[in-house]
């Protein structure tokens, strides 16, 4: 047990960041929760609405379309960021030269402005004039796959999700690579001598060893994806129709275009609850120690 003076020192150093966290994170959440029980246009007086905002939210088809798109967006981002990050991190272990250069190049997208990323992918997806993606498909003889990626209702959700996945895949690669470096090499060598193949070494030795880091990165990726807004909004503004409308973009339009701040606050509370549920499922699955 820490002496009283040490406990006091810890409390003194923890108090400022806790106060900052409470003011910057917890207070807005509480304010949104309170506002969700009112009807307010941003100018007039608050009018108590009870649970009407939540009742309307749970019965509105447009909202559930946004929720479905949000879950699709989440899945695509997780596959690209975590799956791609783990794959690239595993490949980095086999490199003997240039690792530091590769890591720097992988981290560059994470520090690029989201506006710049949106403009970049607008050019990549362009149909008229043909962008790099459609030109590449034409060069390899896949002309039938050329399409206006941001205007096609069948491809737009994947098209707005890919930039977000690409943006952070390098960050998670570096985190997972650092975790893989801590795996005892003598265990891997012993497993190879016993006849274990690459998958068995990964599933029985490497992944269990990096499970705590994998859990943390999964929670990070989920929370970032659940509040994803800027790139999808800049690329399509939720269109065409509602094909790429996310809960976050729909909430923004409800608040600042329709000036229904109470309903928008209810959606923000839903995002918090949804994120907590998904994070809880991740913790439940990973604690079962099943790959």
RAJOUR-V416073 format. One record per residue. N is the residue number from 1. RES is the residue in one letter. PHI is phi in radians with two decimals (* if undefined). D_CENTER is the distance of its C-alpha to the mean C-alpha in Angstrom with 2 decimals. Layout:
# RAJOUR-V416073
((N/RES/PHI/D_CENTER) (N/RES/PHI/D_CENTER))
This chain:
# RAJOUR-V416073
((1/X/*/39.07) (2/X/-1.25/38.52) (3/X/-1.09/41.55) (4/X/-1.04/41.50) (5/X/-1.15/41.35) (6/X/-1.17/38.27) (7/X/-1.09/36.52) (8/X/-1.14/37.47) (9/X/-1.10/36.11) (10/X/-1.08/32.73) (11/X/-1.11/32.69) (12/X/-1.11/33.67) (13/X/-1.32/30.90) (14/X/-1.42/28.21) (15/X/-1.04/29.43) (16/X/-1.03/28.24) (17/X/-1.13/24.55) (18/X/-1.16/24.65) (19/X/-1.13/26.31) (20/X/-1.11/23.84) (21/X/-1.11/20.89) (22/X/-1.09/22.87) (23/X/-1.27/23.71) (24/X/-1.58/20.32) (25/X/-2.07/18.10) (26/X/-1.20/20.42) (27/X/-1.07/22.94) (28/X/-1.07/20.74) (29/X/-1.13/19.41) (30/X/-1.12/23.09) (31/X/-1.08/24.16) (32/X/-1.13/21.77) (33/X/-1.07/23.05) (34/X/-1.15/26.59) (35/X/-1.12/26.18) (36/X/-1.14/24.82) (37/X/-1.66/28.37) (38/X/-2.20/30.00) (39/X/-1.93/30.57) (40/X/-2.64/30.41) (41/X/-1.73/30.54) (42/X/1.57/29.90) (43/X/-2.19/33.63) (44/X/-1.35/35.85) (45/X/-1.41/36.21) (46/X/-1.21/33.79) (47/X/-2.11/34.93) (48/X/-1.12/34.12) (49/X/-2.07/32.53) (50/X/1.10/31.92) (51/X/-1.70/29.50) (52/X/-1.11/30.09) (53/X/-1.09/26.70) (54/X/-1.22/25.04) (55/X/-1.11/27.70) (56/X/-1.16/27.15) (57/X/-1.06/23.36) (58/X/-1.31/23.83) (59/X/-2.00/26.45) (60/X/-1.54/25.08) (61/X/-1.07/24.24) (62/X/-1.08/22.14) (63/X/-1.13/19.80) (64/X/-1.22/19.42) (65/X/-1.10/18.86) (66/X/-1.12/15.86) (67/X/-1.12/14.63) (68/X/-1.07/15.28) (69/X/-1.09/13.46) (70/X/-1.09/10.33) (71/X/-1.18/10.64) (72/X/-1.10/11.40) (73/X/-1.03/8.47) (74/X/-1.09/6.29) (75/X/-1.08/9.00) (76/X/-1.10/9.25) (77/X/-1.09/5.92) (78/X/-1.16/6.81) (79/X/-1.10/10.30) (80/X/-1.21/10.07) (81/X/-1.35/8.25) (82/X/-1.43/9.96) (83/X/-1.10/12.89) (84/X/-1.14/13.54) (85/X/-1.10/13.20) (86/X/-1.18/15.62) (87/X/-1.12/17.90) (88/X/-1.16/18.26) (89/X/-1.09/18.75) (90/X/-1.16/21.44) (91/X/-1.19/23.05) (92/X/-1.09/23.19) (93/X/-1.10/25.40) (94/X/-1.51/27.98) (95/X/-1.32/28.27) (96/X/-1.83/31.37) (97/X/-2.39/31.12) (98/X/1.35/28.67) (99/X/-1.09/25.80) (100/X/-1.14/25.37) (101/X/-1.13/25.42) (102/X/-1.10/22.77) (103/X/-1.13/20.45) (104/X/-1.13/21.09) (105/X/-1.13/20.46) (106/X/-1.21/17.10) (107/X/-1.44/16.03) (108/X/-1.00/17.40) (109/X/-1.02/14.50) (110/X/-1.21/12.48) (111/X/-1.85/15.53) (112/X/-1.41/16.31) (113/X/-1.02/16.30) (114/X/-1.11/13.87) (115/X/-1.12/17.16) (116/X/-1.11/18.52) (117/X/-1.12/15.64) (118/X/-1.08/16.12) (119/X/-1.13/19.84) (120/X/-1.06/19.61) (121/X/-1.32/17.90) (122/X/-1.07/20.33) (123/X/-1.19/23.08) (124/X/-1.10/21.67) (125/X/-1.49/21.45) (126/X/-0.94/24.72) (127/X/-1.78/27.40) (128/X/-2.52/30.34) (129/X/-1.27/30.93) (130/X/-1.09/29.29) (131/X/-1.48/26.26) (132/X/-0.97/25.66) (133/X/-1.15/23.83) (134/X/-1.18/26.72) (135/X/-1.13/29.26) (136/X/-1.11/27.99) (137/X/-1.09/28.21) (138/X/-1.16/31.70) (139/X/-1.16/32.77) (140/X/-1.65/31.99) (141/X/1.45/33.75) (142/X/-1.87/30.86) (143/X/-1.03/31.97) (144/X/-1.15/31.40) (145/X/-1.56/27.62) (146/X/-1.15/27.74) (147/X/-2.87/26.39) (148/X/-1.37/24.93) (149/X/-1.05/21.30) (150/X/-1.57/20.14) (151/X/-1.96/23.15) (152/X/-1.56/23.23) (153/X/-1.13/21.87) (154/X/-1.47/21.38) (155/X/-2.09/19.15) (156/X/-1.15/17.47) (157/X/-1.14/14.31) (158/X/-1.14/13.77) (159/X/-1.17/14.96) (160/X/-1.45/12.47) (161/X/-1.43/9.48) (162/X/-1.03/11.13) (163/X/-1.06/11.13) (164/X/-1.16/7.43) (165/X/-1.12/7.65) (166/X/-1.14/10.91) (167/X/-1.09/10.10) (168/X/-1.89/8.46) (169/X/-1.08/10.36) (170/X/-1.16/13.32) (171/X/-1.08/12.04) (172/X/-1.25/11.26) (173/X/-1.07/14.48) (174/X/-1.13/16.49) (175/X/-1.11/15.43) (176/X/-1.22/16.25) (177/X/-1.11/19.29) (178/X/-1.08/20.60) (179/X/-1.19/20.34) (180/X/-1.14/22.16) (181/X/-1.15/24.87) (182/X/-1.50/25.82) (183/X/-1.19/26.73) (184/X/-1.04/30.58) (185/X/-1.19/32.03) (186/X/-1.15/35.21) (187/X/-1.16/33.44) (188/X/-1.15/32.20) (189/X/-1.12/35.69) (190/X/-1.12/37.33) (191/X/-1.15/35.17) (192/X/-1.10/36.08) (193/X/-1.12/39.72) (194/X/-1.46/39.47) (195/X/1.65/38.33) (196/X/-1.25/34.58) (197/X/-1.54/32.62) (198/X/-1.10/29.32) (199/X/-1.16/27.25) (200/X/-1.14/29.25) (201/X/-1.12/28.79) (202/X/-1.18/25.02) (203/X/-1.32/24.81) (204/X/-1.72/27.62) (205/X/-2.10/27.36) (206/X/-1.19/24.28) (207/X/-1.11/21.50) (208/X/-1.01/23.34) (209/X/-1.24/23.88) (210/X/-1.72/20.24) (211/X/-0.95/19.03) (212/X/-1.05/18.50) (213/X/-1.20/16.35) (214/X/-1.07/14.39) (215/X/-1.08/13.92) (216/X/-1.11/12.75) (217/X/-1.15/10.20) (218/X/-1.12/8.97) (219/X/-1.13/8.85) (220/X/-1.05/7.12) (221/X/-1.13/4.18) (222/X/-1.14/4.65) (223/X/-1.14/5.60) (224/X/-1.14/3.50) (225/X/-1.22/2.24) (226/X/-1.17/5.78) (227/X/-1.85/7.16) (228/X/-1.05/6.45) (229/X/-2.55/10.16) (230/X/-1.09/12.07) (231/X/-1.16/11.81) (232/X/-1.04/12.33) (233/X/-1.17/14.95) (234/X/-1.22/16.67) (235/X/-1.35/16.89) (236/X/-2.34/18.21) (237/X/1.00/18.32) (238/X/1.56/17.37) (239/X/-1.63/20.22) (240/X/-1.20/22.33) (241/X/1.13/23.27) (242/X/-2.12/20.20) (243/X/-1.13/18.81) (244/X/-2.16/15.50) (245/X/-1.26/15.69) (246/X/-1.78/12.64) (247/X/-1.07/13.48) (248/X/-1.17/12.50) (249/X/-1.21/14.74) (250/X/-1.16/17.33) (251/X/-1.10/17.44) (252/X/-1.06/18.02) (253/X/-1.14/20.77) (254/X/-1.11/22.30) (255/X/-1.34/22.62) (256/X/-1.76/23.71) (257/X/-1.85/25.35) (258/X/-1.59/26.78) (259/X/0.87/27.25) (260/X/-1.92/26.58) (261/X/-1.26/24.94) (262/X/-1.15/25.70) (263/X/-1.16/23.92) (264/X/-1.10/20.88) (265/X/-1.12/20.96) (266/X/-1.08/21.15) (267/X/-1.17/17.95) (268/X/-1.14/16.23) (269/X/-1.14/17.74) (270/X/-1.06/16.49) (271/X/-1.08/12.81) (272/X/-1.08/13.68) (273/X/-1.12/15.59) (274/X/-1.07/13.13) (275/X/-1.11/10.50) (276/X/-1.10/13.58) (277/X/-1.15/14.73) (278/X/-1.13/11.77) (279/X/-1.09/11.83) (280/X/-1.07/15.58) (281/X/-1.12/15.55) (282/X/-1.07/13.72) (283/X/-1.10/16.38) (284/X/-1.12/19.08) (285/X/-1.17/18.47) (286/X/-1.25/18.21) (287/X/-1.29/21.21) (288/X/-1.36/23.23) (289/X/1.03/23.10) (290/X/-2.14/22.66) (291/X/-1.47/20.83))
